[in-house]
Amino acid sequence: MQYKKTKLISTLGPSICGKIWDYTMYNDPKNSSTIKNGLEILETLFKSGTTTVRFNFSHGNQEEQLVRYDMVKQVAKKMNIPISLLLDTKGPEIRVYEIKEKDGVVIETGSTVIIESLNKVSGDSKTFSVTDVTGTYNMAKDVHVGSKILIDDGKLILVATNVDVKTGKIEAIAKNTHKISTKKRINLPNATYSMPFLSDKDKDDIKLACTKKFDYIAASFTNSADNIREIRAILSKMKCPEIKVIAKIESTDAIKNLNEIIRESDAIMIARGDLGVEIPYYDVPYYEKLIIRKCKKYGKPVIVATQMLDSMEKNLIPTRAEVTDVHYAVELGTDSTMTSGETANGNFPVESTRAMTAICCESEKFYDYKKNLDFFKVNSIFGKEATKFACKIASKCLPTGKKRDIKFPYEFVVIFSNEEKVIRAVSNAHPAAAIIAVISDEKLYTLFGINYGVKTWKVSDLKKAKKNYKETVQEALSVYPKQNPESKILVCINDNFKKI
């Protein structure tokens, strides 16, 4: 067995951290067992393959998220491992306002529904309101007669029959029967939204990411390169330009502006849930493949997300279709996969993580490392020296044999560098070995949680670590143990390659 190289982002929620919503609860001795259990689950997740944790700011307030932040930092420090922190913005999303019935109401096929944008009412089967984070959004501006209004990931389809922008009222016909409840997501396929990309809440959350030194900001509903620049302007003002911005591709506008978004972003997340509502669901596999290829061309990490092991929210093992889905993403060359509800709200967060790791490990055997290396040689954006170095490493790590008889010459390749560009180049070359990047720059320590293969090992003196490379490697292996005791390690010191 080889060390897993495909990274894993796990979304935090009550399934992991317990129902602790603020510091009063966190510091209450009555909740000590809940917190202890949450810390143990986090430790198990990190041992099982999680490399980045996702804080979903669409739910909960900042204090709730900071409680989880403290728990993550505590466990990562105890384990002496780099766990990356990802803040996912709420973004310009629309949701169903309050519904009278706690369990929701059923909208029947063929029934007429009045949707209130400006007037907030407790909803029923005949009338309900919509809202955004500001509470002032007029959805009637973005809907016309004949527009589809999709609710709850498209499970309810409404078609607008009358629109009054002045009053904010939309009259629609239900095309199917479905139960809706408070806070369910609403999508308007092909609409150009009139609401601002960043709300005041989003701006405050981005500032929090700066204060707490998050590694990544995932920008929900990115539609253009200007959206990314808007976030970068805040990061620059907060003097945190090192935070990486991930564009979430989940709308028709994002697809239209794909090349410019990839160029402007630091990484891409293929958010297949909302994307599969905004575009025909049967087009999602095509765009997943296309986006992964484009990210490789532009040298940007790519994440495949949403519903990867969805059934494991309630079931102990994944469906065979889900296993195939994860395998497909790895074989295409994704840098990272992600769990959402599986770890945030599901019954089996640990089992979901272990299942994802097992599938990725097996699927990595079938990746075409030679084809990727040939592509990287031609398309690398990392400069002549970094590209040459990365190609040398990847070529030495190429596996031998075919299919289930495949053999990997090295389990780890160890490099010594404080150059972010060099580490990213080696990752992008996709060597058939996990990468231990020995660094002394604190800023690089948690910066590669979504990058294929990269594990960082921090030392106080990089020059000394190179000189005593055998000792350095053994120290790193105490945290990143070999899965196969017989496997070899390739150590790269400048242009010298040594086997140990």
VODOMI-314062 format. One record per residue (C-alpha): residue number from 1; residue in one letter; y, z, x. Coordinates in nm, 3 decimals. Each point is the difference from the previous one (the first is absolute). Example, Ala and Ser with C-alpha at 12.3 -4.5 7.8 and 13.67 -1.06 7.14 Angstrom:
2
1 | A | -0.450 | 0.780 | 1.230 $
2 | S | 0.344 | -0.066 | 0.137 $
end
This chain:
500
1 | M | 0.000 | 0.000 | 0.000 $
2 | Q | 0.352 | -0.084 | 0.116 $
3 | Y | 0.320 | 0.200 | -0.043 $
4 | K | 0.186 | -0.123 | -0.311 $
5 | K | 0.291 | -0.224 | 0.094 $
6 | T | 0.139 | -0.084 | -0.344 $
7 | K | 0.255 | 0.266 | -0.090 $
8 | L | 0.002 | 0.200 | -0.324 $
9 | I | 0.297 | 0.122 | -0.201 $
10 | S | -0.084 | 0.281 | -0.243 $
11 | T | 0.237 | 0.081 | -0.286 $
12 | L | 0.068 | 0.369 | -0.044 $
13 | G | -0.018 | 0.176 | -0.336 $
14 | P | -0.146 | 0.301 | -0.178 $
15 | S | -0.356 | -0.111 | 0.075 $
16 | I | 0.067 | 0.071 | 0.368 $
17 | C | 0.280 | 0.257 | 0.011 $
18 | G | -0.059 | 0.178 | -0.330 $
19 | K | 0.245 | 0.052 | -0.284 $
20 | I | 0.269 | 0.158 | 0.215 $
21 | W | 0.336 | -0.131 | -0.118 $
22 | D | 0.256 | 0.205 | 0.195 $
23 | Y | 0.045 | 0.257 | 0.276 $
24 | T | -0.010 | 0.290 | -0.244 $
25 | M | -0.356 | -0.099 | -0.086 $
26 | Y | -0.076 | -0.083 | 0.362 $
27 | N | 0.103 | 0.347 | 0.117 $
28 | D | -0.164 | 0.185 | -0.289 $
29 | P | -0.310 | 0.192 | 0.125 $
30 | K | -0.172 | -0.088 | -0.329 $
31 | N | -0.017 | -0.363 | 0.118 $
32 | S | -0.133 | 0.070 | 0.350 $
33 | S | -0.351 | -0.122 | -0.083 $
34 | T | 0.139 | -0.325 | -0.146 $
35 | I | 0.207 | -0.062 | 0.313 $
36 | K | -0.291 | 0.088 | 0.229 $
37 | N | -0.219 | -0.247 | -0.188 $
38 | G | 0.270 | -0.268 | 0.030 $
39 | L | 0.029 | 0.051 | 0.374 $
40 | E | -0.378 | -0.027 | 0.035 $
41 | I | -0.006 | -0.323 | -0.202 $
42 | L | 0.277 | -0.147 | 0.216 $
43 | E | -0.192 | 0.088 | 0.316 $
44 | T | -0.314 | -0.164 | -0.140 $
45 | L | 0.196 | -0.312 | -0.096 $
46 | F | 0.147 | -0.030 | 0.349 $
47 | K | -0.347 | 0.039 | 0.154 $
48 | S | -0.133 | -0.259 | -0.245 $
49 | G | 0.241 | -0.279 | 0.092 $
50 | T | 0.345 | 0.060 | -0.153 $
51 | T | 0.271 | -0.095 | 0.251 $
52 | T | 0.308 | -0.005 | -0.224 $
53 | V | 0.095 | 0.205 | -0.306 $
54 | R | 0.205 | -0.153 | -0.279 $
55 | F | 0.253 | 0.207 | -0.190 $
56 | N | 0.056 | -0.179 | -0.332 $
57 | F | 0.358 | 0.077 | -0.102 $
58 | S | -0.050 | -0.168 | -0.338 $
59 | H | -0.146 | 0.335 | -0.104 $
60 | G | 0.119 | 0.355 | 0.052 $
61 | N | 0.321 | 0.122 | 0.161 $
62 | Q | 0.092 | 0.048 | 0.364 $
63 | E | -0.109 | 0.363 | 0.012 $
64 | E | -0.347 | -0.086 | -0.127 $
65 | Q | -0.033 | -0.268 | 0.267 $
66 | L | 0.131 | 0.233 | 0.272 $
67 | V | -0.268 | 0.256 | -0.081 $
68 | R | -0.259 | -0.271 | 0.070 $
69 | Y | 0.193 | -0.106 | 0.309 $
70 | D | -0.028 | 0.352 | 0.141 $
71 | M | -0.374 | 0.007 | -0.069 $
72 | V | -0.055 | -0.334 | 0.176 $
73 | K | 0.203 | 0.103 | 0.305 $
74 | Q | -0.191 | 0.328 | 0.022 $
75 | V | -0.341 | -0.170 | 0.002 $
76 | A | 0.104 | -0.280 | 0.238 $
77 | K | 0.134 | 0.256 | 0.248 $
78 | K | -0.318 | 0.207 | -0.024 $
79 | M | -0.217 | -0.309 | 0.062 $
80 | N | 0.231 | -0.136 | 0.274 $
81 | I | -0.002 | -0.348 | -0.152 $
82 | P | 0.277 | -0.247 | -0.092 $
83 | I | 0.020 | -0.033 | -0.379 $
84 | S | 0.269 | -0.242 | -0.115 $
85 | L | 0.224 | 0.079 | -0.296 $
86 | L | 0.087 | -0.267 | -0.257 $
87 | L | 0.266 | 0.049 | -0.269 $
88 | D | -0.050 | -0.240 | -0.291 $
89 | T | 0.323 | -0.046 | -0.199 $
90 | K | 0.014 | 0.002 | -0.378 $
91 | G | 0.198 | -0.324 | 0.002 $
92 | P | 0.136 | -0.193 | -0.298 $
93 | E | -0.285 | 0.076 | -0.237 $
94 | I | 0.004 | 0.022 | -0.380 $
95 | R | -0.206 | 0.248 | -0.199 $
96 | V | -0.068 | 0.096 | -0.359 $
97 | Y | 0.229 | 0.285 | -0.106 $
98 | E | -0.134 | 0.303 | -0.185 $
99 | I | -0.275 | -0.058 | -0.259 $
100 | K | -0.027 | 0.256 | -0.281 $
101 | E | -0.375 | 0.042 | 0.016 $
102 | K | -0.126 | 0.161 | 0.320 $
103 | D | -0.311 | -0.220 | 0.003 $
104 | G | 0.201 | -0.316 | -0.069 $
105 | V | 0.027 | -0.239 | -0.293 $
106 | V | -0.193 | -0.315 | -0.083 $
107 | I | 0.187 | -0.330 | -0.032 $
108 | E | -0.203 | -0.232 | -0.224 $
109 | T | -0.045 | -0.376 | 0.048 $
110 | G | 0.260 | -0.197 | -0.197 $
111 | S | 0.225 | 0.300 | -0.064 $
112 | T | 0.375 | -0.017 | 0.052 $
113 | V | 0.142 | 0.243 | 0.256 $
114 | I | 0.365 | 0.089 | 0.060 $
115 | I | 0.079 | 0.080 | 0.364 $
116 | E | 0.317 | 0.202 | 0.058 $
117 | S | 0.164 | -0.041 | 0.342 $
118 | L | 0.323 | 0.197 | -0.047 $
119 | N | -0.090 | 0.238 | -0.281 $
120 | K | -0.256 | 0.260 | 0.105 $
121 | V | -0.244 | 0.093 | -0.279 $
122 | S | -0.334 | 0.178 | -0.013 $
123 | G | -0.233 | -0.293 | -0.037 $
124 | D | -0.271 | -0.081 | -0.254 $
125 | S | -0.204 | -0.308 | -0.089 $
126 | K | 0.307 | -0.177 | -0.146 $
127 | T | 0.279 | 0.089 | 0.244 $
128 | F | 0.021 | 0.126 | 0.355 $
129 | S | 0.260 | 0.012 | 0.277 $
130 | V | -0.011 | -0.108 | 0.363 $
131 | T | 0.168 | 0.159 | 0.298 $
132 | D | 0.052 | -0.027 | 0.374 $
133 | V | 0.094 | 0.261 | 0.258 $
134 | T | 0.369 | -0.018 | -0.103 $
135 | G | -0.069 | 0.016 | -0.375 $
136 | T | 0.259 | -0.273 | -0.059 $
137 | Y | -0.198 | -0.322 | 0.044 $
138 | N | 0.042 | -0.261 | -0.274 $
139 | M | -0.329 | -0.191 | 0.001 $
140 | A | 0.137 | -0.241 | -0.262 $
141 | K | 0.205 | -0.165 | 0.279 $
142 | D | -0.321 | -0.110 | 0.173 $
143 | V | -0.199 | -0.112 | -0.306 $
144 | H | 0.037 | -0.307 | -0.217 $
145 | V | -0.183 | -0.123 | -0.310 $
146 | G | -0.354 | -0.095 | 0.107 $
147 | S | -0.005 | 0.234 | 0.302 $
148 | K | -0.313 | 0.201 | 0.060 $
149 | I | 0.038 | 0.377 | 0.031 $
150 | L | -0.304 | 0.155 | 0.167 $
151 | I | -0.074 | 0.370 | -0.030 $
152 | D | -0.249 | 0.221 | 0.184 $
153 | D | -0.098 | -0.255 | 0.268 $
154 | G | -0.007 | -0.277 | -0.260 $
155 | K | -0.246 | 0.173 | -0.232 $
156 | L | 0.250 | -0.047 | -0.285 $
157 | I | 0.170 | -0.338 | -0.038 $
158 | L | 0.315 | -0.027 | -0.209 $
159 | V | 0.197 | -0.322 | -0.058 $
160 | A | 0.372 | 0.024 | -0.076 $
161 | T | 0.106 | -0.158 | -0.332 $
162 | N | 0.360 | 0.123 | -0.014 $
163 | V | 0.233 | 0.136 | 0.270 $
164 | D | 0.337 | 0.171 | -0.047 $
165 | V | 0.163 | 0.067 | 0.337 $
166 | K | 0.295 | 0.188 | -0.151 $
167 | T | -0.211 | 0.266 | -0.170 $
168 | G | -0.283 | -0.018 | 0.254 $
169 | K | -0.257 | -0.063 | -0.275 $
170 | I | -0.301 | -0.225 | 0.044 $
171 | E | -0.232 | -0.098 | -0.284 $
172 | A | -0.349 | -0.101 | 0.108 $
173 | I | -0.343 | -0.087 | -0.135 $
174 | A | -0.314 | 0.165 | 0.140 $
175 | K | -0.261 | -0.249 | 0.120 $
176 | N | -0.276 | 0.260 | 0.029 $
177 | T | -0.084 | 0.358 | -0.093 $
178 | H | 0.057 | 0.273 | 0.257 $
179 | K | 0.104 | 0.366 | 0.022 $
180 | I | 0.322 | 0.071 | 0.191 $
181 | S | 0.133 | 0.334 | 0.120 $
182 | T | 0.302 | 0.149 | 0.177 $
183 | K | 0.093 | -0.142 | 0.342 $
184 | K | -0.231 | -0.304 | -0.011 $
185 | R | 0.127 | -0.282 | 0.224 $
186 | I | 0.167 | -0.308 | -0.146 $
187 | N | 0.003 | -0.344 | 0.164 $
188 | L | 0.211 | -0.303 | -0.088 $
189 | P | -0.174 | -0.299 | 0.162 $
190 | N | 0.238 | -0.256 | 0.155 $
191 | A | 0.307 | 0.210 | -0.081 $
192 | T | 0.283 | 0.054 | 0.248 $
193 | Y | 0.089 | 0.363 | -0.061 $
194 | S | 0.363 | 0.094 | -0.060 $
195 | M | -0.044 | 0.355 | 0.134 $
196 | P | 0.090 | 0.076 | 0.364 $
197 | F | -0.279 | -0.009 | 0.258 $
198 | L | 0.075 | 0.353 | 0.125 $
199 | S | 0.094 | 0.277 | -0.241 $
200 | D | 0.175 | 0.320 | 0.107 $
201 | K | -0.343 | 0.166 | -0.007 $
202 | D | -0.144 | -0.262 | 0.238 $
203 | K | 0.293 | 0.046 | 0.237 $
204 | D | -0.046 | 0.378 | -0.001 $
205 | D | -0.372 | -0.041 | 0.064 $
206 | I | 0.065 | -0.237 | 0.292 $
207 | K | 0.240 | 0.255 | 0.146 $
208 | L | -0.273 | 0.263 | -0.036 $
209 | A | -0.235 | -0.230 | 0.194 $
210 | C | 0.256 | 0.000 | 0.280 $
211 | T | 0.045 | 0.377 | -0.004 $
212 | K | -0.375 | 0.063 | 0.005 $
213 | K | -0.077 | -0.278 | 0.248 $
214 | F | -0.233 | -0.212 | -0.210 $
215 | D | -0.153 | -0.298 | 0.178 $
216 | Y | 0.012 | -0.251 | -0.285 $
217 | I | 0.193 | -0.077 | -0.316 $
218 | A | -0.185 | -0.220 | -0.249 $
219 | A | 0.260 | -0.189 | -0.204 $
220 | S | -0.123 | -0.037 | -0.358 $
221 | F | 0.069 | -0.330 | -0.179 $
222 | T | 0.147 | -0.177 | 0.301 $
223 | N | 0.129 | -0.337 | -0.121 $
224 | S | 0.198 | -0.129 | 0.297 $
225 | A | 0.084 | 0.058 | 0.365 $
226 | D | 0.333 | 0.146 | -0.116 $
227 | N | -0.193 | 0.289 | -0.159 $
228 | I | -0.144 | 0.088 | 0.341 $
229 | R | 0.343 | -0.028 | 0.163 $
230 | E | 0.137 | 0.241 | -0.261 $
231 | I | -0.253 | 0.263 | 0.110 $
232 | R | 0.065 | -0.070 | 0.369 $
233 | A | 0.373 | 0.059 | -0.057 $
234 | I | -0.077 | 0.352 | -0.126 $
235 | L | -0.237 | 0.065 | 0.292 $
236 | S | 0.265 | -0.120 | 0.243 $
237 | K | 0.264 | 0.223 | -0.156 $
238 | M | -0.243 | 0.295 | 0.022 $
239 | K | -0.073 | -0.096 | 0.364 $
240 | C | -0.370 | -0.054 | -0.072 $
241 | P | -0.054 | -0.371 | 0.081 $
242 | E | -0.347 | 0.080 | 0.136 $
243 | I | -0.140 | 0.055 | -0.352 $
244 | K | -0.202 | -0.306 | -0.095 $
245 | V | 0.066 | -0.174 | -0.331 $
246 | I | -0.300 | -0.132 | -0.193 $
247 | A | 0.069 | -0.259 | -0.269 $
248 | K | -0.221 | 0.037 | -0.306 $
249 | I | -0.089 | -0.341 | -0.141 $
250 | E | -0.039 | 0.048 | -0.375 $
251 | S | 0.219 | -0.254 | -0.183 $
252 | T | 0.047 | -0.374 | -0.049 $
253 | D | 0.334 | 0.013 | 0.187 $
254 | A | -0.177 | 0.160 | 0.298 $
255 | I | -0.250 | -0.286 | 0.003 $
256 | K | 0.283 | -0.254 | -0.012 $
257 | N | 0.178 | 0.167 | 0.294 $
258 | L | -0.313 | 0.092 | 0.192 $
259 | N | 0.085 | -0.148 | 0.341 $
260 | E | 0.346 | 0.155 | 0.024 $
261 | I | -0.131 | 0.338 | -0.118 $
262 | I | -0.278 | 0.002 | 0.262 $
263 | R | 0.243 | -0.096 | 0.275 $
264 | E | 0.246 | 0.276 | -0.094 $
265 | S | -0.258 | 0.276 | -0.059 $
266 | D | -0.198 | 0.205 | 0.249 $
267 | A | -0.317 | -0.023 | -0.211 $
268 | I | -0.124 | -0.126 | -0.336 $
269 | M | -0.190 | 0.173 | -0.277 $
270 | I | -0.184 | -0.223 | -0.247 $
271 | A | 0.047 | 0.219 | -0.310 $
272 | R | -0.259 | -0.178 | -0.211 $
273 | G | 0.039 | 0.217 | -0.313 $
274 | D | 0.350 | -0.108 | -0.100 $
275 | L | -0.039 | -0.337 | 0.172 $
276 | G | -0.301 | -0.074 | -0.223 $
277 | V | 0.215 | 0.070 | -0.305 $
278 | E | 0.299 | -0.205 | 0.117 $
279 | I | -0.210 | -0.304 | 0.094 $
280 | P | -0.328 | -0.128 | -0.153 $
281 | Y | -0.272 | 0.245 | 0.105 $
282 | Y | -0.221 | -0.283 | 0.124 $
283 | D | 0.268 | -0.093 | 0.256 $
284 | V | -0.008 | 0.342 | 0.170 $
285 | P | -0.290 | -0.083 | 0.241 $
286 | Y | 0.179 | -0.317 | 0.110 $
287 | Y | 0.322 | 0.185 | 0.077 $
288 | E | -0.185 | 0.284 | 0.171 $
289 | K | -0.154 | -0.252 | 0.238 $
290 | L | 0.329 | -0.189 | 0.046 $
291 | I | 0.202 | 0.316 | 0.072 $
292 | I | -0.251 | 0.127 | 0.255 $
293 | R | 0.013 | -0.335 | 0.182 $
294 | K | 0.380 | -0.005 | -0.002 $
295 | C | 0.019 | 0.356 | 0.130 $
296 | K | -0.226 | -0.096 | 0.289 $
297 | K | 0.224 | -0.296 | 0.076 $
298 | Y | 0.312 | 0.221 | 0.002 $
299 | G | -0.172 | 0.284 | 0.187 $
300 | K | 0.049 | 0.254 | -0.280 $
301 | P | -0.256 | 0.259 | -0.117 $
302 | V | -0.132 | -0.055 | -0.352 $
303 | I | -0.138 | 0.248 | -0.253 $
304 | V | -0.226 | -0.088 | -0.292 $
305 | A | 0.060 | 0.250 | -0.279 $
306 | T | -0.073 | 0.098 | -0.360 $
307 | Q | -0.329 | 0.036 | -0.188 $
308 | M | -0.214 | -0.047 | 0.309 $
309 | L | -0.243 | 0.275 | -0.105 $
310 | D | 0.150 | 0.061 | -0.343 $
311 | S | -0.323 | 0.108 | -0.170 $
312 | M | -0.034 | 0.286 | 0.249 $
313 | E | 0.271 | 0.188 | -0.185 $
314 | K | -0.287 | 0.097 | -0.232 $
315 | N | -0.319 | -0.111 | 0.172 $
316 | L | -0.170 | 0.121 | 0.316 $
317 | I | -0.075 | -0.348 | 0.138 $
318 | P | 0.198 | -0.326 | -0.016 $
319 | T | -0.099 | -0.305 | -0.200 $
320 | R | -0.156 | -0.284 | 0.194 $
321 | A | 0.302 | -0.214 | -0.091 $
322 | E | 0.231 | 0.257 | 0.163 $
323 | V | -0.214 | 0.006 | 0.314 $
324 | T | 0.025 | -0.378 | 0.015 $
325 | D | 0.378 | 0.018 | -0.052 $
326 | V | 0.049 | 0.237 | 0.295 $
327 | H | -0.236 | -0.207 | 0.218 $
328 | Y | 0.196 | -0.316 | -0.087 $
329 | A | 0.331 | 0.163 | 0.101 $
330 | V | -0.144 | 0.115 | 0.336 $
331 | E | -0.163 | -0.334 | 0.071 $
332 | L | 0.335 | -0.172 | -0.066 $
333 | G | 0.155 | 0.226 | 0.264 $
334 | T | 0.203 | 0.261 | -0.184 $
335 | D | 0.138 | 0.273 | 0.225 $
336 | S | -0.033 | 0.272 | -0.260 $
337 | T | -0.147 | 0.078 | -0.340 $
338 | M | 0.138 | 0.256 | -0.244 $
339 | T | -0.119 | 0.241 | -0.267 $
340 | S | 0.226 | 0.084 | -0.294 $
341 | G | -0.136 | 0.189 | -0.300 $
342 | E | -0.333 | 0.042 | 0.178 $
343 | T | 0.147 | 0.269 | 0.224 $
344 | A | 0.312 | 0.100 | -0.196 $
345 | N | -0.152 | 0.083 | -0.338 $
346 | G | -0.369 | -0.085 | 0.023 $
347 | N | -0.302 | 0.228 | -0.012 $
348 | F | -0.135 | -0.113 | 0.339 $
349 | P | 0.278 | -0.035 | 0.262 $
350 | V | -0.227 | 0.082 | 0.294 $
351 | E | -0.283 | -0.224 | -0.117 $
352 | S | 0.248 | -0.286 | -0.058 $
353 | T | 0.128 | 0.035 | 0.356 $
354 | R | -0.350 | 0.007 | 0.144 $
355 | A | -0.102 | -0.301 | -0.206 $
356 | M | 0.303 | -0.199 | 0.118 $
357 | T | -0.077 | 0.088 | 0.362 $
358 | A | -0.367 | -0.094 | -0.033 $
359 | I | 0.083 | -0.338 | -0.156 $
360 | C | 0.265 | -0.079 | 0.260 $
361 | C | -0.230 | 0.091 | 0.290 $
362 | E | -0.272 | -0.229 | -0.128 $
363 | S | 0.242 | -0.281 | -0.089 $
364 | E | 0.161 | 0.000 | 0.345 $
365 | K | -0.327 | -0.132 | 0.140 $
366 | F | 0.060 | -0.328 | -0.181 $
367 | Y | 0.361 | -0.060 | 0.096 $
368 | D | 0.058 | -0.317 | 0.203 $
369 | Y | 0.159 | 0.157 | 0.309 $
370 | K | -0.011 | -0.325 | 0.199 $
371 | K | 0.181 | -0.196 | -0.270 $
372 | N | 0.269 | 0.268 | -0.022 $
373 | L | 0.045 | 0.001 | 0.378 $
374 | D | 0.044 | -0.378 | 0.006 $
375 | F | 0.257 | 0.026 | -0.280 $
376 | F | 0.181 | 0.286 | 0.178 $
377 | K | 0.026 | -0.197 | 0.326 $
378 | V | 0.188 | -0.279 | -0.178 $
379 | N | 0.211 | 0.206 | -0.242 $
380 | S | 0.081 | 0.326 | 0.180 $
381 | I | 0.359 | 0.117 | -0.042 $
382 | F | -0.026 | 0.281 | 0.256 $
383 | G | 0.117 | -0.182 | 0.313 $
384 | K | -0.188 | -0.152 | 0.293 $
385 | E | -0.103 | 0.316 | 0.188 $
386 | A | -0.105 | 0.207 | -0.304 $
387 | T | -0.191 | -0.297 | -0.141 $
388 | K | -0.179 | -0.063 | 0.329 $
389 | F | -0.099 | 0.368 | 0.025 $
390 | A | -0.124 | 0.014 | -0.360 $
391 | C | -0.201 | -0.323 | 0.041 $
392 | K | -0.173 | 0.135 | 0.311 $
393 | I | -0.107 | 0.311 | -0.186 $
394 | A | -0.116 | -0.182 | -0.313 $
395 | S | -0.197 | -0.257 | 0.200 $
396 | K | -0.185 | 0.272 | 0.194 $
397 | C | -0.090 | 0.177 | -0.326 $
398 | L | -0.145 | -0.299 | -0.184 $
399 | P | -0.336 | 0.090 | -0.160 $
400 | T | -0.325 | -0.179 | 0.072 $
401 | G | -0.282 | -0.092 | -0.235 $
402 | K | 0.023 | -0.098 | -0.364 $
403 | K | 0.001 | 0.166 | -0.340 $
404 | R | -0.196 | 0.327 | -0.002 $
405 | D | -0.101 | -0.039 | 0.364 $
406 | I | 0.361 | 0.003 | 0.115 $
407 | K | 0.076 | 0.217 | 0.304 $
408 | F | 0.336 | 0.136 | 0.113 $
409 | P | 0.052 | 0.031 | 0.377 $
410 | Y | 0.246 | 0.289 | -0.038 $
411 | E | 0.063 | 0.266 | -0.261 $
412 | F | 0.346 | 0.085 | 0.136 $
413 | V | 0.260 | -0.178 | 0.206 $
414 | V | 0.252 | 0.236 | 0.164 $
415 | I | 0.351 | -0.119 | 0.088 $
416 | F | 0.287 | 0.189 | 0.163 $
417 | S | 0.340 | -0.103 | -0.135 $
418 | N | 0.322 | 0.130 | -0.152 $
419 | E | 0.093 | -0.351 | -0.111 $
420 | E | -0.032 | -0.030 | -0.376 $
421 | K | -0.011 | -0.381 | 0.027 $
422 | V | -0.300 | 0.012 | 0.233 $
423 | I | -0.196 | 0.236 | -0.226 $
424 | R | 0.075 | -0.212 | -0.306 $
425 | A | -0.100 | -0.315 | 0.186 $
426 | V | -0.339 | 0.146 | 0.091 $
427 | S | -0.049 | 0.107 | -0.362 $
428 | N | 0.095 | -0.343 | -0.129 $
429 | A | -0.248 | -0.164 | 0.237 $
430 | H | -0.267 | 0.192 | -0.195 $
431 | P | -0.238 | 0.093 | 0.282 $
432 | A | -0.354 | 0.093 | -0.107 $
433 | A | 0.057 | 0.356 | 0.123 $
434 | A | 0.214 | 0.293 | -0.109 $
435 | I | 0.319 | 0.032 | 0.207 $
436 | I | 0.103 | 0.329 | 0.158 $
437 | A | 0.364 | -0.036 | 0.101 $
438 | V | 0.091 | 0.268 | 0.253 $
439 | I | 0.372 | 0.071 | -0.040 $
440 | S | 0.255 | 0.258 | 0.110 $
441 | D | 0.276 | -0.107 | -0.241 $
442 | E | 0.004 | 0.243 | -0.295 $
443 | K | 0.149 | -0.267 | -0.228 $
444 | L | -0.315 | -0.213 | 0.031 $
445 | Y | -0.249 | 0.276 | -0.082 $
446 | T | -0.029 | -0.052 | -0.378 $
447 | L | 0.138 | -0.353 | -0.017 $
448 | F | -0.326 | -0.196 | -0.027 $
449 | G | -0.177 | 0.148 | -0.303 $
450 | I | -0.022 | -0.338 | -0.174 $
451 | N | -0.060 | -0.217 | 0.310 $
452 | Y | -0.351 | -0.130 | 0.054 $
453 | G | -0.198 | 0.196 | 0.254 $
454 | V | 0.275 | 0.208 | 0.161 $
455 | K | -0.052 | 0.370 | 0.075 $
456 | T | 0.264 | 0.174 | 0.212 $
457 | W | -0.058 | 0.269 | 0.261 $
458 | K | 0.313 | 0.179 | 0.119 $
459 | V | 0.039 | 0.118 | 0.359 $
460 | S | 0.292 | 0.162 | 0.179 $
461 | D | 0.001 | -0.240 | 0.296 $
462 | L | -0.118 | -0.359 | -0.046 $
463 | K | -0.008 | -0.080 | 0.372 $
464 | K | -0.216 | 0.304 | 0.067 $
465 | A | -0.227 | -0.089 | -0.293 $
466 | K | -0.060 | -0.345 | 0.149 $
467 | K | -0.084 | 0.148 | 0.337 $
468 | N | -0.247 | 0.246 | -0.156 $
469 | Y | -0.124 | -0.250 | -0.256 $
470 | K | -0.356 | 0.134 | -0.021 $
471 | E | 0.122 | 0.347 | -0.085 $
472 | T | 0.251 | -0.144 | -0.250 $
473 | V | -0.270 | -0.201 | -0.176 $
474 | Q | -0.228 | 0.302 | -0.029 $
475 | E | 0.284 | 0.204 | -0.151 $
476 | A | 0.064 | -0.273 | -0.257 $
477 | L | -0.369 | -0.018 | -0.086 $
478 | S | 0.008 | 0.367 | -0.094 $
479 | V | 0.209 | -0.107 | -0.301 $
480 | Y | -0.140 | -0.353 | -0.043 $
481 | P | -0.372 | 0.051 | 0.068 $
482 | K | -0.222 | -0.299 | 0.059 $
483 | Q | -0.221 | -0.089 | -0.295 $
484 | N | -0.260 | -0.140 | 0.237 $
485 | P | -0.062 | 0.216 | 0.310 $
486 | E | -0.130 | -0.308 | 0.189 $
487 | S | 0.310 | -0.210 | -0.065 $
488 | K | 0.235 | -0.107 | 0.280 $
489 | I | 0.375 | 0.043 | 0.035 $
490 | L | 0.238 | -0.256 | 0.147 $
491 | V | 0.299 | 0.153 | 0.180 $
492 | C | 0.304 | -0.220 | 0.065 $
493 | I | 0.244 | 0.117 | 0.265 $
494 | N | 0.266 | -0.265 | 0.047 $
495 | D | -0.209 | -0.310 | 0.075 $
496 | N | -0.303 | 0.192 | 0.123 $
497 | F | -0.300 | 0.042 | -0.230 $
498 | K | -0.257 | 0.273 | 0.056 $
499 | K | -0.321 | 0.082 | -0.188 $
500 | I | -0.104 | 0.358 | -0.059 $
end
